[in-house]
Amino acid sequence: MFFRILLDVCVPIFGIVGAGWLMDRKFKLHLETLVKLNIYLMVPAFIFTRMVSAELGGGEALRIAGFTLGTIALMFIGSLIAGRIFRMPRRERQALSLAAMFYNCGNYGLPLVTLAFGSQAAAVQIFVLATMNVSTYTVGLFLAQSHGETAGMHRRALMKMLRQPTLYAMFAGLACRGLGVPVQDAIWLWMPFDLIQSGLIGFALITLGVQMSQTTPAPFRAPLWSAILLRLVISPALAVLLVMAFGFSREVSAALILAAAAPTAVNTALLAHEFGGDVSFSTSAVYYSTLFSLITTPALVYALKLWL
């Protein structure tokens, strides 16, 4: 079963990531353009369409959001403890918090849980992705600029948050769903969203490969070890306790635990760059956690399959 999981779940993901890496090595792709297409077009279209058509009930969706927020909060506490243990400077502690709290539930976690557990897991993951995006562009933005206490920095973070289309896509999808608006019947409106969102998974993995290609990681030191342990080991371990506390079914629990073991989100490096954080630490956390997930992901999927 382990080698079947490796072949059917991990090889497709890292095969596409590798294709993105090779494409960038040959053609020197423009990463900023790819990221903007993800953030401003494909992810909002995905979230809107999945919010409208999701089969999960409102109560279940709220519990998934609560689980995701709980994971973020516990990882923040864990990063504070690790920062004190390793006596990190403030900018590095800030980068560690971002790296531990916000995981790549979109262009890594979404295809991972879909390949591992099917379409029902993808329905669960959409609410994780929506919650993570809202948290990244609210809590993450203010945490990323917390070293600067000027009012201008706070306004800059607030304006950047309000410019994120993901927030509006989520609220629009929830409103259409709650009010019973038949968006899917308007083919001229629904079809463009559906076509765009259907390409998200492959495009996002290509983008991750380009990001890996263009990242020059810092030397592998103890603080980076702590970021990787928090993200790939401690996070899914705490997720096991959280799914028990929230009372999810085994199928939903498996998808949530696997998503919580995703590597550090690329957006954390973008936030560090935007607000003068520790860019070297942030990009290295993304790079090494993604690399080491080659080992941890198949092992965790194997354990979850046995549990199911």
N, C-alpha and C positions, 0 to 999 in steps of 0.2 A: 504493500500500500504506500509506503514511504516514497519509493521511486516512481510510482504512478502519480502521486501528488506532485513530486518534483517535475515530472514531465508535463502533466496536464495543467498545473496551476502556475508554477514558477517560471518554466521555460517560456511560455507565451509572453509573460510580463517582461522578463529581462531580455527576451529576444527583440521586442519592440523598442525597449530602452536602448539596447545595443545598436539597433538600426538608427536611432536618433543620434547616438554617439558617433557612429561612422559617417552619417550624413554631415554632421558638423565638422568632423575632421577633414572631409573632402571639400565641402562647399562653404565653410565658415558662415553658418546661418546666424541670423540676427535674433538673439535670444529675447531681447526686449519686445520685439514684435510678436513672437510666439507667446510670451507671457501675457501681453495685452489681449491677444485673441482669446486666450483661455479665460482670463479674468473678466473681460468686458463683453464677451459674446457667447462663448460656448458654455461656460459654467452657469451664467444666468438663464440661458435657454434650457439647460438641463434641469436646473432647480425648478423653474416655472412649470415645465411639462410634467415632471415627476410629482410635484406638489399637487397639481390638478388631478392626475390620474392615479395617485397612490392608493393602494387598497387598505392600508393600515388606518385604524380609527384614530380619532383625535386624542383619546386618552393614552393609547400606546405611543403615539408620536410625542406627546408631552413627556412621557417617561423616558423615551430615548433621548430627548433633549436634556432632561435632567441627568441622565447617566453621563452624557457627554460633558456637561458642565461640571459634574462631580469629578470626572477624570482630569479635566483641566485644573480644577482647584487642588486636587491631591498632588498633581505633578508640580504645581507651583510651590506647594509646601516642601516637596522632595527636593526641588532645586534650591530652595533657601537653605535647607540642611546641608546639601552638598557644597554650596557656596561657602558656608561657614567652615566646613571640614577642611576644604582645600584653600581657605583664606584667599579667595579670588578677589581681585579688584572689582569695583562697582560695575564697570562696563561689561566685564566678563560674566559677573553674576546675572546681570540683566540678559545677556545673550543666552546663558544657560537656561534661565527661566523660559524664554521664548522657545528654545529648542526642545525643552521637555514638555511644555504645555500644549503646543500646537503641532499636530501630526498630519501627515500627508494622506488625508482620508479621501482626496479627490483623484488626482492622477496616479495614485498608487493603491490606496485602500479600496476605491470603488471597483476597479478591475479585479483586484485580489479577492474580495469577498464574493463577487459575481462568479468568477471561475471556480472558487472553492465550494460555494454553497448555493449557487443558482440565483434565479430572478427574485425570489423572496428576500434573500439577503441584500440584493440591490435596493429593494424597497425600503429596507431598514437603513441602509447606508445613506440614502438621500437625506434623511432627517439628521443623521450625524454630520453630513457634509454641510447642510444648511446651518446647523448650530455652530459648527466649527468656523464657518465663514463669518457669521455674525460676531462671534467671539474674537476672531483674529482682527477684524476691522473695528472693534470697539475696545475691548480690554487690551488686545495686543498692540494696537496703535498707541494707546496711552502709556502702556508699559514700555514700549520702544522709545518713547521720547521723555520718560520720567526723569532722566538725568538732567534735563533742561527745565528750569522752573519758570520760564518766562511765559507770559500770557500769549505771546505770539506763537509759541510752540504748541500750546494747547489748542488754539484756534486752528492751526495748521493740521493737527491731528483730527480735530472735529470735522473740518472741511473735507479732508481726505476720506474719512469714514462716510460722510454723506454723499460722496461721489461714487461709492461702490454700487454698481447695478445689482449685485447679488442680493443686497438687502431688499431692494424694491421688487426683484423677481420673486423672492420668497413671500413677501407680503401680498403681492398680486396673485400668486398661486393660491395662497391660503384664502384670500378674499373670494376668488372665483369658486374655490371648492366649498367654502362656507355658505356662500349665497346661491350656490347651484347654477352659476352662469355656464351655459353650454358652449364653452370655448371650443371644444373639439368638433362641434358641428360647423363652425366657421372655418372651412377648409383653407380658404385664402389666408387666414391668420394663423391657424394651428400648424399647417404643413411646414412653413419656414422654420418655426421653432423646433418641430420634430426632426426635421432633416439636419439642422445644426447640432442638436443635442445627441443625435445618434453617432456623430463622429467624435464625441468628446473623449472617450476612453483611449482610443488609439492616438489621437492628437496629443492628449495630455502625457501619455507615455513617451512619445517622441520628444516633447518639450523637456521632460525629465532627463532623457538621454543627452540632449543638447546642454542642459544645465550641468550635468555631470562632466561632459567634455570640456566645458569652459571654466570649471572650478579648479583652482589651484589650492589644494587643502594645506592647512598648517601642519607642522610636525605633530605627531600623535603623542599627546601628553595626558597626564592624569585627569585634568578637568574635562577633556574630551571623552575619556573613558566614562566619567560620571554621566555625561549627556547621553551616551549610547546605552548605558545600563538603565538609566531612567526611562528612556524612550522605548527600548526594545525588550526589556526584561521586567522592570518594576511596573511599568504601565499596564501590560496585560495581566500581571499578577494581581494588581489592585482592581483591575476590571472584573476579575472573577468574583471578588467580594462585592463589588457594586451591582453586578447582575443578580446576585443572590439577594441583595438588599432591596432591589427594585422588583424582584419576582418575575423576571422574564422567562419565557419558555426556553427550552434548550436550543431550539433552532435560532431564535433571536439572540440568545446569549452568545452562541458560537460566533455569529457575525459581528457582534459588538466587541467581543474579546479580541478577535482577529484584527478588526479595524484599529483597536487601541494599541496594537503592536506595530503599527505602520511607522516608518522612519519620520524624521523631522520634516515639517512642511517647508517647501521652497520659499513660501511667503515670509518666513522668519528672517531669511537672509535679505530679502527685499526691504523689509521693515528696518533692519539694522543699517542698510545702505542709505535709506531715505532719511533716517533720523540720527545719523552719526553714531551708531552703536559699534560694537565689536564685529566688523564684517568678517574678519579672518576666522574668528571662532564660529560665527553663525554659518558661513558657507562650509566650513569643515564639518560641523555637526550634521548638515544635510548630506554631505558627501559620504562620510564614514558610516552614518546610520543606514543610509541606503545600501551601501556596500555590504555591511554586516547583516542586513536583513536577508541577504541571500542564504545565510545559514539559519537564522532564527525563524524565518517564515515557514519553510517546509516542515521544520520540527513542530511548530505550533499547530499548523494545519493538521498534521498527522495526529497530534494529541487530541485535538478537537474532534476529528473524525472518529477516533476510537471512543470518545466520550458520547458522541451522538449515537 
